Amino acid sequence: MTMMLERYGHGGDLWTAEEAFNRPKEQFLDYSSNMNPLGPPDVVKEILTASWQDIVKYPDPAVRELRLCLSRKYGIDPDSILVGNGAAELIDLIIRVVKPKRTGLARPSFSEYEEAVHKTGGQVTNIPLLPQHQFELQWQDVEAALPTADLFFLGHPNNPTGKLIPQSVLTNLLQSQRKLILDEAFMDFVPQESEHSQLKLASTSHDLIVIRSMTKFYSIPGIRLGFMVAHPDLIQQLRGQQVQWSVNYLAQRIGSKVLEDTTFEQSTREWLCVEKPWLIEQLTALGLEVAQSDVNFLLFSFPDSMGIQVKQAQQHMGHQGILIRDASLFEGLNERCCRVAIRLREDNERLLQALRNMISDLSRKRV
């Protein structure tokens, strides 16, 4: 019996991979988790080395330094910012406070949106993302959900498809008098980020909330750090419902300092600008059906002619020490769909060779 690697609902679970493939977790090349391969920035090591003795102090309960840094970076009022223990805490918090009766969710999308809604007894209206539209959200599908949904919770860009929401769809939604939560966890990877992010608008709007993660871009998922931007009145309400001390001292210090590393930001965008089109081209050359992406991960599917299912591929690749994401677990995708991160060239070449070997091996077994 094979073990499901995403048994806790996510990629990046090296402990389950170690159990499943009898290989030390340090030996896996992890393509199931969408972290920036250039990180963490050097300043993270400096802070951990220099500030470890400061953990005897309580962290700032108001997270003032980091909020001020975020305020300066994005040009928004610090009173419109709430920092949390990763985006996961903020997703749960906003749904607990707003308590929507029915939430419009794109399919496929990040499973934690639905989990948060169900925890509060809410219901879901599905909005399809279709391959014939390159998984781009269509206004007519959103419009069909308007009569039933009192809130929309959407990835911008969406996970696992990697697509931004078209500006026209956002504009129409914001005019619909429905509350809109945008998860911009991967927005840092988008070229011309400032043209697409809705942070500034969220800081003054009564209907728009934006959630950002700092763990993906800066490769600090073990630290747990994210923030939310909304109207100051809502932020004050949310702060009153947030668990005390949820953002630890080291997370606050690291968050403040990585925001200053503009060289790291530039290097990341330059790397992705080269590596993403190259990897798409290489995967397509293997015969895989690759969706266009605006960020640092790719959704692809094995064509019917290959006769390969993603669970089969995940096991085969895992035994070679490479972890891939079973995207069939996202509602709206089928058993041939897979998601992989974009990593450095040497790693990507290893991924491609492993996929090439797998396709060849499984094709021989079919003959």
C-alpha positions in Angstrom: 0.0 0.0 0.0 1.5 3.4 -1.1 1.5 6.3 1.3 -0.1 9.6 0.2 2.5 12.3 0.5 0.0 15.0 0.9 -1.8 13.4 3.8 -1.7 16.7 5.7 -3.0 18.6 2.7 0.2 20.2 1.5 3.5 19.5 -0.4 6.8 19.9 1.3 6.2 17.2 3.9 9.7 15.6 4.0 8.8 13.6 7.1 6.1 11.6 5.2 8.4 11.3 2.2 11.1 9.8 4.5 8.6 7.2 5.7 7.2 6.5 2.2 10.5 6.0 0.4 12.8 4.9 3.1 15.3 7.7 2.3 16.6 10.4 4.7 14.6 13.6 4.3 17.8 15.6 3.6 18.3 13.6 0.4 15.1 14.6 -1.4 14.9 17.2 -4.1 11.6 18.9 -3.2 9.5 20.1 -6.2 6.3 19.8 -4.2 6.9 23.0 -2.3 7.1 26.4 -4.1 10.0 28.1 -2.3 12.4 30.5 -3.8 15.6 28.4 -4.5 17.8 31.5 -4.1 16.8 31.9 -0.4 16.9 32.4 2.4 18.7 35.8 2.0 22.1 36.0 3.8 20.6 38.4 6.4 18.5 35.5 7.8 21.7 33.7 9.0 23.1 36.9 10.4 19.9 37.5 12.5 19.8 33.9 13.7 23.4 34.0 14.7 23.4 37.5 16.3 19.9 37.5 17.9 19.4 34.0 19.3 20.0 35.3 22.9 17.1 37.7 22.5 14.6 34.9 22.6 14.5 35.4 26.3 12.4 38.5 25.6 8.7 38.6 24.7 8.1 39.7 21.1 6.4 43.0 20.4 2.7 42.2 20.7 1.9 45.0 18.2 4.7 43.9 15.7 5.5 47.6 15.3 8.9 47.4 13.6 7.8 45.0 10.9 4.5 46.8 10.3 6.4 50.1 9.8 8.8 48.4 7.4 5.8 47.0 5.4 4.2 50.4 5.5 7.3 52.0 4.0 7.8 49.3 1.3 4.2 49.3 0.0 3.2 52.9 0.8 0.3 52.0 3.0 -0.9 53.0 6.5 0.6 50.8 9.2 -2.8 50.7 10.9 -4.1 48.8 7.8 -1.5 45.9 8.4 -1.9 42.9 10.6 1.0 40.4 10.8 0.4 36.7 11.4 2.0 33.4 11.9 2.1 32.7 8.2 -0.7 33.2 5.8 -2.4 30.1 7.2 -3.2 31.9 10.5 -4.6 34.9 8.6 -6.8 32.8 6.3 -8.4 31.1 9.3 -8.7 34.4 11.3 -10.5 36.4 8.6 -13.1 33.8 7.9 -13.7 33.4 11.7 -14.3 37.1 12.0 -16.3 37.8 8.8 -18.3 34.5 9.0 -19.5 34.3 5.3 -22.6 32.2 4.8 -21.5 31.2 1.3 -18.1 31.8 -0.2 -17.2 31.7 -3.9 -14.1 29.7 -4.5 -12.3 29.0 -7.8 -11.7 25.4 -8.7 -8.9 24.4 -8.5 -7.5 26.5 -5.6 -5.7 26.3 -2.3 -7.5 23.8 0.0 -7.2 26.0 3.1 -9.8 28.5 1.9 -12.4 25.8 1.9 -11.2 24.3 5.2 -11.6 27.7 6.9 -15.1 28.2 5.5 -16.3 24.8 6.6 -14.9 25.3 10.1 -17.3 28.2 10.6 -20.2 26.3 9.1 -20.2 28.2 5.8 -20.9 26.8 2.4 -19.1 27.0 -0.9 -20.0 28.0 -4.5 -17.7 26.6 -7.1 -16.3 28.8 -9.9 -14.5 26.7 -12.6 -11.1 27.4 -14.0 -10.9 25.7 -17.3 -7.8 24.5 -19.3 -9.3 25.9 -22.5 -8.9 29.3 -21.0 -5.4 28.5 -19.7 -7.1 28.3 -16.2 -7.7 32.1 -16.2 -10.7 33.2 -14.2 -13.6 34.3 -16.5 -16.0 37.0 -15.5 -19.1 35.1 -16.7 -18.3 32.3 -14.3 -17.8 34.7 -11.4 -21.0 36.5 -12.4 -22.9 33.2 -12.2 -21.8 32.9 -8.5 -22.9 36.4 -7.5 -26.5 35.5 -6.6 -25.5 33.0 -4.0 -22.0 34.1 -2.7 -21.7 36.9 -0.1 -17.9 36.6 -0.2 -15.2 35.6 -2.7 -11.9 34.1 -1.7 -9.5 33.9 -4.6 -5.8 33.3 -5.2 -4.1 36.2 -7.1 -2.1 34.5 -8.5 -3.9 31.2 -8.0 -2.4 28.1 -6.6 -2.0 25.5 -8.3 -2.5 27.1 -11.7 -0.2 30.1 -11.3 -2.5 32.5 -13.0 -3.3 36.1 -12.1 -6.9 37.3 -12.1 -7.6 39.6 -15.0 -7.9 43.2 -14.0 -11.3 43.5 -15.6 -12.6 40.6 -13.4 -11.2 42.3 -10.3 -12.8 45.6 -11.2 -16.2 44.0 -11.8 -15.9 42.0 -8.5 -15.0 45.2 -6.5 -18.1 46.9 -8.0 -20.4 44.0 -7.0 -20.7 45.0 -3.4 -19.4 41.6 -2.2 -16.5 41.2 0.1 -13.4 40.0 -1.7 -10.4 38.3 -0.1 -7.3 38.0 -2.4 -4.5 35.6 -1.4 -1.4 37.2 -2.9 1.0 34.7 -1.5 3.0 34.4 -4.7 2.6 38.0 -5.9 6.3 38.8 -5.1 7.3 36.6 -8.0 5.2 38.4 -10.6 7.0 40.8 -13.0 5.6 44.4 -12.5 4.2 43.3 -9.1 3.0 46.8 -8.2 0.8 46.9 -11.3 -1.1 43.7 -10.2 -1.1 43.8 -6.4 -4.2 45.2 -4.7 -2.5 46.1 -1.4 -2.9 49.8 -1.7 -6.6 49.6 -2.6 -7.2 47.1 0.3 -5.7 49.5 2.8 -8.6 51.9 2.4 -11.4 49.6 1.1 -14.3 48.3 3.2 -14.8 45.3 0.9 -11.3 44.2 -0.1 -8.8 42.2 2.0 -5.4 41.1 0.8 -3.3 38.4 2.4 0.4 38.1 1.7 3.0 35.4 2.6 6.6 36.2 3.3 7.7 32.5 3.5 7.6 31.7 -0.3 9.7 34.5 -1.7 12.2 34.6 1.1 12.3 30.8 1.6 11.5 30.9 5.4 8.5 28.5 5.7 9.9 27.2 9.0 9.7 30.7 10.5 6.0 31.2 9.6 5.3 34.8 8.6 2.6 36.6 6.6 0.6 39.8 6.7 -2.9 41.0 5.9 -3.9 44.4 4.6 -7.4 45.8 5.0 -9.3 48.9 6.2 -8.0 49.9 9.7 -11.4 49.4 11.3 -11.4 45.7 10.2 -7.7 45.3 11.2 -8.5 46.5 14.7 -11.4 44.0 14.9 -9.1 41.2 13.6 -6.4 42.1 16.1 -8.8 41.7 18.9 -9.5 38.1 17.8 -5.9 37.1 17.0 -4.0 34.7 19.3 -1.6 36.6 21.6 2.1 36.4 20.7 1.5 34.5 17.4 4.4 36.2 15.7 7.6 35.3 17.5 10.6 37.6 18.0 12.9 36.0 15.4 10.1 36.1 12.8 9.6 39.8 13.4 13.3 40.6 13.1 13.8 38.5 10.0 10.7 40.0 8.3 11.9 43.5 8.9 15.4 42.9 7.5 14.6 40.8 4.4 12.4 43.6 3.2 15.5 45.8 2.9 17.3 43.3 0.6 16.5 44.7 -2.8 19.5 42.9 -4.4 17.8 39.6 -3.4 14.5 40.7 -5.0 16.2 41.7 -8.2 18.2 38.4 -8.4 15.1 36.4 -7.9 13.2 38.1 -10.7 16.2 37.9 -13.1 16.5 34.1 -12.3 12.8 33.4 -12.8 12.7 35.5 -16.1 15.2 33.1 -17.6 14.4 29.8 -15.9 10.6 29.7 -16.3 10.4 29.9 -20.1 13.3 27.4 -20.3 11.6 24.9 -18.1 8.3 25.2 -19.8 10.0 24.6 -23.1 11.8 21.5 -21.8 8.7 20.0 -20.2 6.7 20.6 -23.4 9.5 18.8 -25.3 8.9 15.8 -23.2 5.3 15.7 -24.5 3.7 17.1 -21.3 0.8 19.6 -21.5 2.1 22.7 -19.6 -0.1 25.5 -18.5 1.3 29.1 -18.7 2.2 30.5 -15.3 2.7 34.0 -13.9 4.8 32.7 -11.0 7.5 30.3 -9.7 5.6 27.0 -10.2 4.1 25.1 -13.1 1.0 23.0 -13.6 1.2 20.3 -16.2 -0.5 17.1 -17.2 0.5 13.8 -18.7 -1.4 13.4 -22.1 -3.8 10.5 -22.4 -1.4 8.9 -24.9 1.2 8.3 -22.2 -1.2 6.4 -20.0 0.5 7.9 -16.9 -1.4 9.0 -13.7 0.1 11.4 -11.3 0.0 9.1 -8.3 2.0 6.6 -10.3 4.4 9.3 -11.3 4.8 10.6 -7.8 5.8 7.1 -6.5 8.2 6.6 -9.4 9.9 10.0 -8.9 9.9 9.6 -5.1 12.0 6.5 -5.4 14.5 8.6 -7.4 14.6 11.1 -4.6 12.4 13.8 -6.3 9.1 14.9 -4.8 6.3 16.3 -7.0 2.8 17.5 -6.1 -0.2 15.4 -6.9 -2.4 18.1 -8.3 -5.3 15.7 -8.8 -6.0 16.4 -5.1 -7.1 19.9 -6.0 -10.8 19.8 -6.9 -11.3 20.5 -10.6 -8.1 18.7 -11.8 -7.9 15.1 -12.9 -5.6 12.2 -12.2 -3.1 13.2 -14.8 -2.3 16.7 -13.3 1.0 17.5 -11.5 2.5 20.6 -10.1 6.2 21.3 -9.8 8.2 24.3 -8.4 10.8 26.0 -10.6 14.3 25.6 -9.1 17.9 26.3 -10.1 19.1 25.0 -13.5 21.1 22.1 -12.1 18.1 20.8 -10.1 15.8 21.4 -13.0 18.0 19.3 -15.3 17.8 16.5 -12.7 14.0 16.8 -12.6 13.9 16.6 -16.4 16.1 13.5 -16.6 14.1 11.8 -13.9 10.8 12.5 -15.8 12.4 11.4 -19.1 13.5 8.1 -17.4 10.1 7.6 -15.9 8.2 8.2 -19.1 10.5 5.7 -20.9 10.2 3.1 -18.2 6.5 3.3 -17.9 6.1 3.3 -21.7 8.1 0.0 -21.9 5.9 -1.6 -19.3 2.8 -0.8 -21.4 4.1 -2.5 -24.5 
